[in-house]
Amino acid sequence: MNFHRFSWKVALVCIAFSPLTFADIAHADGTPTADVKTAEDGPFAVHGQATFVIQGAPGFPSPYEGPNSLTPHQRKETIDATLYLGARLWNGAEIWANPEIDQGFGLSNTLGAAGFPSAEAYKIGKKAPYFRLQRAFVRQTVELGGDQENVEGIANQFGGTRASNHIVLTVGKFAVGDVFDTNRYAHDPRGDFLNWAVVDAGTFDYAADAWGYSSGVAAEWTQSAWTFRVGVFNLSKVPNGEALETGFSQRQIDGEVEHCHKIAGRDGAVRVTVFRNSGRFGRFDDALTLAAQTNSIPDTALVRSRKSRAGVHLNVEQAISDDVGLFLRAGYADGSVEPYDFTDIDRTIEAGAAITGKGWGRETDTIGIAAVVNGISDAHKRYLAAGGIGLLVGDGLLPNPGTEQIVEIYYRWKPVKLADFTLDYQHIANPGYNRDRGPVNIFAVRVHGQF
């Protein structure tokens, strides 16, 4: 590793340790993890974060490789630094912008496993640091009565109070995951798990550009223990693309129902999320038919026409003590049509736990463990076996298909309020659904600072 290149990356992370405000940002996407009493924020807010991840894979069985294969003996780094700039507009309204600097690559250029091992690695990698405006949105909250509840002042959220019954409308550029499929134990690659199929449901083919953001509108209605969400977002112009549609000609419609509850006095939540993508997609069997007629490798790009692709998943979180929380996701998506903006998963189930270090005198530390099983449809298997490639996977062959099985374990050490350091280990069996490859052991170190 080049020492000078490594030094500037760590230095950039360390900048985030110097506070402008002292809000403890629990999730980089702005989701608070605790209902704490905070003072009313002023008309402006500034928060920031920086995250550095170095991740490596040693040798593993790799009898053949294709264009989207995960390769052995490699190490990659990513870094991102973000400002969260907010201003109040009028009663209940706020505007946020998130300028960000990114740099680095995922393993194998973010290819080779459907449950890719770093959600800090985007589908676009670059050697030099570059600037992006990742979010720019307006949020309006309309109070509908009920008890007053505290709202923590964190990234992309002003502190203060609001009525427990309310409507929230968000318009602009943001991440679908800011609103849908949230989970307090597994949703933030800057603070908990790293694997794509752990921090989000693997079957949730959410609308996004290559960096994970979209433009659209989302509405949330909270009444007592229930919250109902709906949103419409632009898909990218081509699958896995850098540019988004601008007029919803290719779009995603999302819906979610959430119920919050207590079991034995412990907080929990159950969410059911559905999505429907409409745009120009390819059907796997159509690509295989064309390939047989032309004696070529199947390619869904050659058979795209106006179609829809839908999916549904369950998302559960439950605290079982002051120190232990459990989570579960299970999802199903249409496996006859190609995934569009997320990853190559048609079936998924994941379960895990987050355990704080109170029992060993480190209550700010966390251990996380998760297990995931991902699958694809028979048509999807035939497509990959014939040499087709997907968003992230495609070894050129697939003579022995199987489920992709992932275990992730991390330990997050938080010595001070504004900084934490994480050791992460992942074991991936059958990466890209290929029993001939792997298993792969992946190791990572994450350094994260925030203010």
C-alpha positions as CSV (number, residue, x, y, z in Angstrom):
1,M,0.0,0.0,0.0
2,N,1.2,3.5,-0.8
3,F,1.8,5.1,2.6
4,H,1.1,8.7,1.4
5,R,-2.1,7.7,-0.3
6,F,-3.2,5.9,2.9
7,S,-2.3,8.8,5.1
8,W,-4.5,11.4,3.3
9,K,-7.4,9.1,3.5
10,V,-7.1,8.5,7.2
11,A,-6.5,12.2,7.7
12,L,-9.8,13.0,5.9
13,V,-11.6,10.7,8.2
14,C,-10.0,12.3,11.2
15,I,-11.3,15.7,10.1
16,A,-14.8,14.5,10.9
17,F,-13.7,13.9,14.6
18,S,-13.6,17.7,15.1
19,P,-17.2,18.8,16.0
20,L,-19.1,21.8,14.8
21,T,-22.1,20.4,16.7
22,F,-22.3,17.5,19.1
23,A,-25.2,15.5,17.9
24,D,-24.4,11.8,17.9
25,I,-25.2,10.6,14.4
26,A,-26.2,7.0,14.8
27,H,-27.0,6.4,11.1
28,A,-25.4,8.1,8.2
29,D,-28.8,8.1,6.4
30,G,-30.3,10.2,9.1
31,T,-32.3,7.5,11.0
32,P,-32.1,8.0,14.8
33,T,-31.6,4.9,17.0
34,A,-32.9,6.4,20.2
35,D,-35.6,8.8,21.3
36,V,-33.6,11.2,23.3
37,K,-34.6,14.6,24.5
38,T,-32.9,17.3,22.6
39,A,-33.1,21.1,22.4
40,E,-34.8,22.7,19.4
41,D,-32.2,23.3,16.6
42,G,-31.8,26.7,15.2
43,P,-32.6,27.8,11.6
44,F,-29.5,26.0,10.2
45,A,-27.7,22.7,10.9
46,V,-24.3,21.3,9.8
47,H,-23.2,17.7,10.3
48,G,-20.5,15.7,8.6
49,Q,-19.0,12.2,8.3
50,A,-16.1,10.5,6.8
51,T,-15.6,6.7,6.4
52,F,-12.6,4.8,5.2
53,V,-12.8,1.0,4.5
54,I,-10.0,-1.3,3.4
55,Q,-11.2,-4.8,2.4
56,G,-9.3,-7.8,1.2
57,A,-9.8,-11.3,-0.1
58,P,-7.0,-13.9,0.1
59,G,-6.8,-16.9,-2.1
60,F,-9.8,-19.2,-2.8
61,P,-10.7,-21.9,-5.3
62,S,-11.3,-20.2,-8.7
63,P,-11.2,-22.8,-11.5
64,Y,-12.5,-20.4,-14.2
65,E,-13.4,-16.7,-14.4
66,G,-15.9,-14.6,-16.4
67,P,-16.5,-10.9,-16.9
68,N,-18.2,-10.5,-13.5
69,S,-16.2,-12.9,-11.4
70,L,-14.8,-12.2,-7.9
71,T,-11.1,-12.8,-8.1
72,P,-8.7,-14.0,-5.4
73,H,-5.7,-12.2,-3.9
74,Q,-6.8,-8.6,-3.9
75,R,-7.2,-5.6,-1.6
76,K,-9.3,-2.5,-2.2
77,E,-10.0,0.8,-0.4
78,T,-12.9,3.2,-0.4
79,I,-13.4,6.6,1.3
80,D,-16.2,9.1,1.4
81,A,-16.7,12.4,3.2
82,T,-20.1,14.0,3.4
83,L,-21.5,17.3,4.7
84,Y,-25.2,17.4,5.8
85,L,-26.3,21.0,5.3
86,G,-29.8,21.9,6.5
87,A,-32.0,25.0,6.7
88,R,-35.5,25.6,8.0
89,L,-37.9,27.1,5.4
90,W,-41.2,27.6,7.1
91,N,-43.3,25.9,9.8
92,G,-42.5,22.1,9.5
93,A,-40.4,22.5,6.4
94,E,-36.7,21.9,6.0
95,I,-34.2,21.6,3.1
96,W,-31.1,19.5,3.1
97,A,-28.1,19.1,0.7
98,N,-25.4,16.5,1.0
99,P,-22.2,17.3,-1.0
100,E,-19.8,14.4,-0.9
101,I,-16.3,13.5,-1.9
102,D,-15.7,9.8,-2.9
103,Q,-12.8,7.7,-4.0
104,G,-11.8,4.1,-4.4
105,F,-13.0,0.7,-5.6
106,G,-14.8,-2.3,-4.4
107,L,-13.3,-5.8,-4.7
108,S,-13.2,-6.8,-8.4
109,N,-14.7,-3.4,-9.3
110,T,-17.8,-4.2,-7.2
111,L,-18.5,-7.4,-9.0
112,G,-18.6,-11.1,-8.2
113,A,-21.2,-11.7,-5.5
114,A,-24.9,-10.9,-5.4
115,G,-24.5,-10.1,-1.7
116,F,-21.6,-7.8,-2.4
117,P,-19.3,-7.5,0.7
118,S,-19.1,-3.6,0.9
119,A,-22.0,-1.2,0.7
120,E,-19.4,1.5,1.0
121,A,-18.2,0.5,-2.5
122,Y,-20.3,2.0,-5.3
123,K,-20.8,0.6,-8.7
124,I,-18.6,3.4,-10.0
125,G,-15.0,3.4,-8.8
126,K,-12.3,6.0,-9.4
127,K,-8.7,6.5,-8.5
128,A,-8.9,10.2,-7.9
129,P,-11.3,11.9,-5.4
130,Y,-14.4,13.3,-7.1
131,F,-17.4,15.4,-6.0
132,R,-21.1,14.4,-6.0
133,L,-24.2,16.1,-4.7
134,Q,-25.7,12.9,-3.4
135,R,-28.9,14.3,-1.8
136,A,-30.8,17.6,-2.2
137,F,-34.4,17.4,-0.9
138,V,-37.2,19.3,0.9
139,R,-39.1,17.7,3.7
140,Q,-42.5,18.9,5.0
141,T,-43.9,17.6,8.3
142,V,-47.6,18.2,9.0
143,E,-48.7,17.5,12.6
144,L,-52.0,15.7,13.2
145,G,-52.2,15.7,16.9
146,G,-51.4,13.2,19.7
147,D,-48.6,13.4,22.2
148,Q,-45.5,15.4,21.6
149,E,-42.4,13.3,20.8
150,N,-38.8,14.2,20.7
151,V,-36.9,14.3,17.4
152,E,-33.2,14.0,17.6
153,G,-31.0,16.5,15.8
154,I,-28.9,14.4,13.5
155,A,-27.7,14.2,9.9
156,N,-30.6,15.2,7.6
157,Q,-33.0,15.8,10.5
158,F,-33.6,18.9,12.7
159,G,-33.9,18.4,16.4
160,G,-37.0,19.4,18.3
161,T,-40.5,18.0,18.9
162,R,-43.5,16.9,16.8
163,A,-46.9,15.4,17.3
164,S,-46.9,11.6,17.4
165,N,-49.5,11.6,14.6
166,H,-48.1,13.3,11.5
167,I,-47.5,13.2,7.8
168,V,-44.0,13.6,6.3
169,L,-43.6,14.5,2.6
170,T,-40.1,14.3,1.0
171,V,-39.3,15.6,-2.5
172,G,-36.0,15.8,-4.3
173,K,-33.0,13.6,-4.6
174,F,-32.3,11.1,-1.8
175,A,-32.0,7.4,-1.3
176,V,-35.0,5.1,-1.3
177,G,-33.5,3.4,1.7
178,D,-33.8,6.7,3.7
179,V,-37.5,6.1,3.9
180,F,-38.2,2.4,3.0
181,D,-36.8,-0.9,4.5
182,T,-35.1,0.8,7.4
183,N,-33.9,-1.4,10.3
184,R,-32.2,-0.1,13.5
185,Y,-29.8,-3.0,13.6
186,A,-28.9,-3.6,9.9
187,H,-29.1,-0.6,7.6
188,D,-26.0,1.5,7.9
189,P,-22.7,0.4,6.2
190,R,-20.9,3.3,8.0
191,G,-21.9,2.0,11.4
192,D,-23.1,-1.6,11.4
193,F,-22.9,-4.3,8.7
194,L,-21.2,-3.9,5.3
195,N,-22.8,-6.5,3.1
196,W,-25.3,-5.3,0.6
197,A,-27.7,-8.2,1.3
198,V,-27.6,-7.4,5.1
199,V,-28.1,-3.6,5.1
200,D,-31.0,-3.9,2.6
201,A,-33.3,-6.7,1.5
202,G,-31.4,-8.4,-1.4
203,T,-34.6,-8.7,-3.4
204,F,-35.5,-5.0,-3.0
205,D,-34.5,-3.7,-6.5
206,Y,-34.8,-0.1,-5.4
207,A,-34.5,2.7,-7.8
208,A,-31.0,4.2,-7.8
209,D,-28.2,5.5,-9.8
210,A,-24.8,3.8,-9.6
211,W,-24.2,5.5,-6.3
212,G,-27.5,4.4,-4.7
213,Y,-29.6,7.6,-5.0
214,S,-32.7,8.5,-6.9
215,S,-35.1,11.5,-7.5
216,G,-38.7,11.3,-6.5
217,V,-41.3,11.8,-3.8
218,A,-42.2,9.9,-0.7
219,A,-45.1,10.3,1.7
220,E,-45.4,8.9,5.2
221,W,-48.4,8.9,7.4
222,T,-47.9,7.9,11.1
223,Q,-51.0,7.3,13.2
224,S,-50.5,5.7,16.6
225,A,-48.4,2.5,16.2
226,W,-48.9,2.4,12.4
227,T,-47.0,4.1,9.6
228,F,-48.0,3.9,5.9
229,R,-45.5,4.9,3.2
230,V,-45.7,5.3,-0.5
231,G,-43.2,6.7,-3.0
232,V,-42.4,7.1,-6.7
233,F,-38.9,7.3,-8.0
234,N,-36.9,7.5,-11.2
235,L,-35.0,4.4,-12.3
236,S,-31.7,4.9,-14.0
237,K,-31.8,5.2,-17.8
238,V,-30.1,1.9,-18.3
239,P,-29.7,-0.9,-15.7
240,N,-27.0,-0.1,-13.2
241,G,-26.5,3.2,-14.9
242,E,-25.0,6.5,-13.8
243,A,-27.8,8.8,-15.2
244,L,-31.4,8.8,-13.8
245,E,-34.6,9.3,-15.7
246,T,-36.0,12.8,-15.1
247,G,-39.7,12.4,-16.0
248,F,-40.6,9.0,-14.4
249,S,-40.8,7.3,-17.9
250,Q,-38.9,4.5,-16.2
251,R,-40.0,4.4,-12.6
252,Q,-40.5,2.6,-9.4
253,I,-43.5,2.7,-7.1
254,D,-43.0,1.6,-3.5
255,G,-45.4,0.9,-0.7
256,E,-44.7,0.0,2.9
257,V,-46.7,-0.7,6.1
258,E,-45.0,-0.6,9.4
259,H,-46.3,-1.5,12.9
260,C,-44.3,-0.6,16.0
261,H,-45.0,-2.6,19.2
262,K,-43.6,-3.7,22.5
263,I,-43.0,-7.4,23.5
264,A,-42.2,-7.8,27.2
265,G,-41.7,-4.0,27.3
266,R,-39.1,-4.1,24.5
267,D,-39.4,-2.1,21.3
268,G,-39.9,-3.8,18.0
269,A,-41.2,-3.2,14.5
270,V,-42.6,-5.2,11.6
271,R,-42.5,-3.8,8.0
272,V,-43.9,-5.1,4.8
273,T,-42.5,-3.5,1.7
274,V,-43.6,-3.9,-2.0
275,F,-42.1,-2.4,-5.1
276,R,-43.1,-2.4,-8.8
277,N,-40.6,-1.3,-11.5
278,S,-41.8,-0.2,-14.9
279,G,-39.4,0.3,-17.8
280,R,-37.5,-1.4,-20.5
281,F,-36.3,-4.7,-19.1
282,G,-35.2,-8.0,-20.6
283,R,-36.7,-11.4,-19.9
284,F,-34.1,-14.2,-19.3
285,D,-35.9,-16.8,-21.5
286,D,-36.3,-14.3,-24.3
287,A,-32.5,-13.6,-24.2
288,L,-31.8,-17.4,-24.2
289,T,-34.1,-17.9,-27.2
290,L,-32.4,-15.2,-29.2
291,A,-29.0,-16.5,-28.3
292,A,-30.0,-20.0,-29.5
293,Q,-31.2,-18.5,-32.8
294,T,-28.0,-16.5,-33.4
295,N,-25.5,-18.9,-31.8
296,S,-24.3,-16.2,-29.4
297,I,-24.1,-15.5,-25.7
298,P,-27.4,-14.4,-24.2
299,D,-27.8,-10.7,-23.4
300,T,-30.9,-9.2,-21.8
301,A,-30.0,-5.8,-23.3
302,L,-30.9,-7.2,-26.8
303,V,-34.5,-8.2,-25.8
304,R,-35.6,-5.2,-23.6
305,S,-39.1,-3.9,-24.1
306,R,-41.7,-2.3,-21.8
307,K,-42.3,-4.6,-18.8
308,S,-42.8,-4.5,-15.1
309,R,-41.0,-6.3,-12.3
310,A,-42.3,-6.5,-8.8
311,G,-41.3,-7.9,-5.4
312,V,-42.2,-8.0,-1.7
313,H,-40.3,-8.4,1.5
314,L,-40.7,-8.6,5.3
315,N,-38.5,-6.7,7.7
316,V,-38.5,-7.3,11.4
317,E,-36.6,-5.8,14.3
318,Q,-37.0,-6.7,18.0
319,A,-35.1,-5.7,21.1
320,I,-35.0,-8.7,23.5
321,S,-33.0,-7.0,26.3
322,D,-31.2,-3.7,26.9
323,D,-28.1,-5.1,25.2
324,V,-29.4,-7.5,22.4
325,G,-31.5,-6.8,19.3
326,L,-32.6,-9.2,16.6
327,F,-33.5,-8.7,13.0
328,L,-35.0,-10.6,10.1
329,R,-35.6,-10.0,6.5
330,A,-37.2,-12.3,3.8
331,G,-38.0,-11.3,0.3
332,Y,-39.2,-12.5,-3.1
333,A,-39.0,-10.8,-6.5
334,D,-40.0,-11.7,-10.1
335,G,-37.2,-14.0,-11.3
336,S,-38.3,-14.1,-14.9
337,V,-37.1,-10.5,-15.6
338,E,-33.7,-9.0,-15.1
339,P,-33.1,-7.0,-11.9
340,Y,-32.5,-3.3,-12.8
341,D,-30.8,-1.1,-10.2
342,F,-29.7,-3.1,-7.2
343,T,-28.3,-6.7,-7.5
344,D,-28.9,-10.2,-8.8
345,I,-31.2,-11.7,-6.1
346,D,-34.7,-13.1,-6.6
347,R,-35.1,-14.8,-3.2
348,T,-33.5,-13.9,0.1
349,I,-33.7,-14.6,3.8
350,E,-31.4,-13.0,6.4
351,A,-31.3,-13.1,10.2
352,G,-28.9,-11.6,12.8
353,A,-28.3,-9.9,16.0
354,A,-26.6,-6.8,17.4
355,I,-25.1,-7.0,20.9
356,T,-23.8,-4.0,22.8
357,G,-20.7,-4.4,25.0
358,K,-22.2,-3.5,28.3
359,G,-21.6,-7.0,29.6
360,W,-17.9,-6.6,29.2
361,G,-17.7,-3.0,30.3
362,R,-17.8,-1.4,26.8
363,E,-21.4,-0.3,26.5
364,T,-20.7,1.9,23.4
365,D,-19.2,-1.0,21.5
366,T,-21.2,-3.4,19.4
367,I,-20.9,-6.9,18.1
368,G,-23.0,-7.8,15.1
369,I,-23.6,-11.2,13.4
370,A,-25.8,-12.0,10.4
371,A,-26.5,-14.9,8.1
372,V,-28.0,-14.6,4.6
373,V,-29.1,-17.0,2.0
374,N,-29.7,-15.6,-1.5
375,G,-31.3,-17.5,-4.5
376,I,-32.3,-16.9,-8.1
377,S,-35.0,-18.4,-10.3
378,D,-34.5,-21.3,-12.7
379,A,-34.6,-19.0,-15.7
380,H,-32.0,-16.8,-14.1
381,K,-29.8,-19.9,-13.5
382,R,-30.1,-20.9,-17.2
383,Y,-29.1,-17.4,-18.3
384,L,-26.0,-17.4,-16.2
385,A,-25.1,-21.0,-17.2
386,A,-25.2,-20.0,-20.9
387,G,-22.7,-17.2,-20.3
388,G,-25.0,-14.3,-19.6
389,I,-24.0,-11.6,-17.1
390,G,-26.1,-9.7,-14.6
391,L,-25.7,-6.5,-12.6
392,L,-22.9,-7.9,-10.4
393,V,-22.5,-11.6,-11.2
394,G,-21.6,-13.8,-14.2
395,D,-18.7,-16.3,-14.2
396,G,-19.2,-17.2,-17.9
397,L,-20.4,-20.7,-16.8
398,L,-22.7,-22.1,-14.1
399,P,-22.5,-25.9,-14.3
400,N,-23.2,-26.3,-10.6
401,P,-25.6,-23.6,-9.3
402,G,-26.4,-23.2,-5.7
403,T,-27.6,-20.7,-3.2
404,E,-25.2,-17.9,-2.2
405,Q,-24.6,-18.2,1.6
406,I,-23.1,-15.4,3.6
407,V,-22.1,-14.9,7.2
408,E,-20.9,-11.5,8.5
409,I,-19.5,-10.7,11.9
410,Y,-18.2,-7.3,13.0
411,Y,-16.9,-5.7,16.2
412,R,-17.3,-1.9,16.4
413,W,-15.1,-0.2,18.9
414,K,-16.2,3.3,19.8
415,P,-13.6,4.9,22.1
416,V,-15.1,8.4,21.8
417,K,-18.5,9.8,20.9
418,L,-17.4,11.1,17.4
419,A,-15.3,8.2,16.2
420,D,-15.4,4.4,15.8
421,F,-13.3,1.6,14.4
422,T,-14.6,-1.7,13.1
423,L,-13.2,-5.1,12.3
424,D,-15.3,-7.0,9.9
425,Y,-15.2,-10.6,8.6
426,Q,-17.4,-12.2,5.9
427,H,-17.6,-15.8,4.6
428,I,-19.3,-16.2,1.3
429,A,-20.1,-19.7,0.0
430,N,-21.0,-20.1,-3.6
431,P,-20.3,-16.5,-4.7
432,G,-22.5,-15.6,-7.7
433,Y,-24.5,-18.8,-7.1
434,N,-21.5,-20.9,-8.3
435,R,-20.6,-24.0,-6.3
436,D,-17.3,-24.2,-8.3
437,R,-16.0,-21.0,-6.7
438,G,-15.0,-20.2,-3.2
439,P,-15.7,-20.2,-0.4
440,V,-14.4,-16.7,0.0
441,N,-13.1,-15.2,3.3
442,I,-13.1,-11.4,3.3
443,F,-11.6,-9.2,5.9
444,A,-12.1,-5.4,6.4
445,V,-11.2,-2.5,8.6
446,R,-13.5,0.5,8.8
447,V,-12.6,3.9,10.3
448,H,-15.5,6.3,10.7
449,G,-15.8,9.8,12.1
450,Q,-18.8,12.1,12.5
451,F,-19.9,15.4,14.0
